Amino acid sequence: MPKLGKKLQEAIKQYDPSVLYEPSEALAMVKKIASAKFDETVEVAFRLGVDPRHADQQLRGAVVLPHGTGKTKTVLVFAKGDKAKEAEAAGADFVGAEDMVEKIQGGWMGFDVAIATPDMMGLVGKLGRVLGPRGLMPNPKTGTVTFEVGPAVSDAKGGKITYRTDKVGIIHAPIGKASFEVEKLVENFKTLADTLVRIKPATAKGQYMKAITVSSTMGPGVKINPSKI
């Protein structure tokens, strides 16, 4: 076991790591013990009763948090013609087609979200090995392959997050900043939790919400009672 730093040890003394808290209590605790000199991101981890080895239990999608994440995302849109103009009008930071593909192939990665119109995917597909491992490849399941580029850009700028189960059935996602009011963190948390409950695979057996932990970037994890979801 690695030795815990002094700040982390002090943070853990402020709550009981064995207790399963209500969402509002846990998030208030996360805010209280966030002590970094920067505005820490508040993250949640859901351990779900799914088996990602089965395709129908691999959860992936996107949700717009009502209060955003506290981070302004840089958006790239692959589009041409009127759709390119629509993307620019909606506030996309970069818009293009072949020129953007060449730029990325040259090593440029100055964006957080990539959106593409369906007719561009033949071109964007060339970037699969570059964007895929970084989670940046446009995908219909996350709403980033669409002809509705205006709303897609607005959502990305306004607090849309993507989620995906990892190899052991855990979903990690940001739900705001430590500077957020507790109420806003709770509403963001519930929006994501409700979404995950709604998309529960029919083939998932046993307890679905097995464990939930919230934490700040530099802070320890605080457990939330799954039965409260």
C-alpha positions in Angstrom: 0.0 0.0 0.0 1.4 3.4 -0.9 1.9 5.9 2.0 -0.8 8.6 2.1 0.3 12.2 2.0 -0.3 14.4 5.0 -3.1 16.4 3.4 -4.9 13.2 2.4 -4.5 11.8 5.9 -6.0 15.0 7.4 -8.9 14.9 4.9 -9.8 11.3 5.8 -10.0 12.3 9.5 -12.9 14.6 8.7 -15.3 11.8 7.9 -15.9 8.1 8.3 -14.7 6.2 5.2 -16.9 3.2 6.2 -20.2 5.1 6.2 -22.5 5.2 3.2 -23.7 8.8 3.0 -26.7 10.5 1.5 -25.8 12.2 -1.9 -26.0 15.7 -0.4 -24.0 14.8 2.7 -21.3 13.1 0.6 -21.0 16.0 -1.8 -20.9 18.6 1.0 -18.1 16.6 2.6 -16.2 16.5 -0.7 -16.5 20.3 -0.9 -15.3 20.7 2.7 -12.2 18.6 2.4 -11.1 19.9 -1.1 -8.0 21.9 -0.1 -6.0 22.3 -3.3 -5.0 25.8 -4.4 -7.0 25.3 -7.6 -10.7 24.7 -8.1 -10.8 20.9 -8.0 -13.0 18.9 -10.2 -15.7 16.8 -8.4 -15.9 13.3 -9.9 -18.2 10.3 -9.4 -17.5 6.6 -9.9 -20.4 4.2 -10.3 -19.6 0.5 -9.9 -22.4 -1.3 -11.8 -23.6 -4.8 -11.8 -22.9 -5.3 -15.5 -20.6 -7.6 -17.4 -18.8 -5.5 -20.1 -17.7 -8.7 -21.8 -21.3 -8.8 -23.2 -22.0 -6.2 -25.9 -25.5 -5.4 -24.5 -24.0 -4.6 -21.1 -21.4 -2.1 -22.4 -23.0 1.2 -21.4 -22.1 4.3 -23.4 -23.7 7.6 -24.0 -23.9 11.2 -23.1 -25.9 13.5 -20.8 -26.2 17.3 -20.4 -25.6 18.3 -16.8 -28.1 21.0 -15.7 -25.3 23.1 -14.2 -22.4 22.1 -16.5 -19.0 20.9 -15.4 -17.3 24.2 -14.7 -15.1 23.7 -17.7 -15.4 25.4 -21.1 -14.7 22.8 -23.8 -13.0 23.5 -27.1 -15.1 22.0 -29.8 -14.0 20.9 -33.3 -16.7 20.2 -36.0 -16.1 18.2 -39.2 -18.6 19.7 -41.7 -18.9 21.5 -45.0 -21.2 24.0 -46.5 -24.2 25.2 -44.6 -23.5 22.8 -41.8 -20.1 24.3 -41.3 -21.7 27.7 -41.1 -24.2 26.4 -38.6 -21.4 25.0 -36.4 -19.6 28.4 -36.5 -22.8 30.3 -35.6 -23.3 27.9 -32.6 -19.8 28.7 -31.3 -17.6 25.9 -32.5 -13.9 26.7 -32.0 -12.7 24.9 -35.1 -14.6 23.9 -38.2 -13.3 22.1 -41.3 -12.9 18.9 -43.2 -9.8 17.7 -45.0 -7.8 20.5 -43.6 -8.6 19.5 -40.0 -7.9 15.8 -40.7 -4.4 16.8 -42.0 -3.8 19.0 -39.0 -4.6 16.2 -36.6 -2.5 13.7 -38.6 0.3 16.2 -38.1 0.0 15.9 -34.4 -2.4 18.7 -33.5 -4.9 17.9 -30.7 -6.1 21.3 -29.5 -9.7 20.3 -28.8 -11.8 18.5 -26.2 -14.8 17.4 -28.2 -15.1 16.4 -31.9 -18.4 16.5 -33.7 -19.0 15.3 -37.3 -21.9 15.3 -39.8 -22.6 11.7 -41.0 -21.3 12.5 -44.5 -17.9 13.3 -43.0 -17.4 10.0 -41.2 -15.7 8.4 -44.2 -13.1 11.1 -43.9 -12.9 11.2 -40.1 -12.6 7.4 -40.0 -9.0 7.9 -41.1 -8.3 9.3 -37.6 -9.7 6.3 -35.7 -6.3 5.2 -34.4 -5.6 8.7 -33.2 -9.0 9.8 -31.8 -10.3 6.4 -30.6 -7.8 5.8 -27.8 -8.4 9.3 -26.5 -12.1 9.0 -26.5 -12.5 11.8 -29.1 -13.8 9.8 -32.0 -17.3 11.1 -33.0 -19.9 8.5 -32.2 -23.7 8.4 -32.8 -24.2 7.0 -29.3 -22.8 10.1 -27.7 -24.6 12.5 -30.1 -21.4 13.6 -31.8 -22.3 12.2 -35.3 -25.3 14.3 -36.3 -26.6 16.7 -38.9 -27.9 18.8 -36.0 -24.5 20.4 -35.4 -25.8 23.6 -33.9 -27.5 21.9 -30.9 -24.6 19.5 -30.6 -22.1 22.3 -30.3 -24.4 24.1 -27.8 -24.7 21.0 -25.7 -20.9 20.4 -25.7 -20.3 24.0 -24.7 -23.1 23.9 -22.1 -22.1 20.9 -19.9 -22.6 17.7 -21.9 -20.5 14.8 -20.6 -19.9 11.3 -22.1 -19.8 8.2 -20.0 -18.7 4.6 -20.7 -18.2 1.5 -18.6 -14.6 0.4 -18.3 -13.4 -3.2 -18.3 -14.7 -3.9 -14.8 -18.1 -2.2 -15.1 -17.2 1.2 -13.6 -18.3 4.5 -15.0 -16.2 7.6 -14.1 -17.5 11.1 -14.8 -17.0 14.7 -13.7 -20.1 16.4 -12.2 -18.8 19.9 -11.5 -16.2 21.8 -9.5 -15.5 22.1 -5.7 -16.6 25.7 -5.9 -20.1 24.7 -7.0 -22.9 25.0 -4.5 -23.9 21.6 -3.0 -27.3 21.8 -4.5 -25.9 22.2 -8.0 -23.5 19.2 -7.5 -26.5 17.1 -6.2 -28.6 18.0 -9.2 -25.8 17.2 -11.6 -25.1 13.9 -9.7 -28.8 12.9 -9.8 -29.1 13.7 -13.5 -26.3 11.2 -14.3 -27.5 8.6 -11.8 -31.1 8.8 -13.1 -29.7 8.3 -16.7 -27.8 5.2 -15.7 -30.8 3.7 -13.9 -32.9 4.4 -17.0 -30.5 2.6 -19.3 -30.0 -0.5 -17.1 -29.6 -3.5 -19.5 -32.4 -6.0 -19.3 -29.8 -8.8 -19.1 -28.1 -7.3 -16.0 -28.6 -9.6 -13.0 -28.5 -9.0 -9.3 -27.8 -5.6 -7.7 -27.3 -2.9 -10.4 -25.9 0.0 -8.4 -23.2 -1.8 -6.4 -21.1 1.1 -5.2 -20.9 4.9 -5.7 -18.0 7.1 -4.7 -17.5 10.8 -5.1 -14.3 12.7 -4.7 -12.4 15.9 -5.7 -9.3 15.8 -7.8 -6.9 15.7 -4.8 -9.3 14.4 -2.2 -10.3 10.9 -0.9 -13.4 9.1 -2.0 -16.6 9.5 0.0 -19.1 6.7 -0.4 -22.8 7.2 -1.3 -25.5 4.8 -0.3 -26.6 3.1 -3.6 -30.0 2.3 -2.2 -30.7 6.1 -2.2 -30.5 6.2 -6.0 
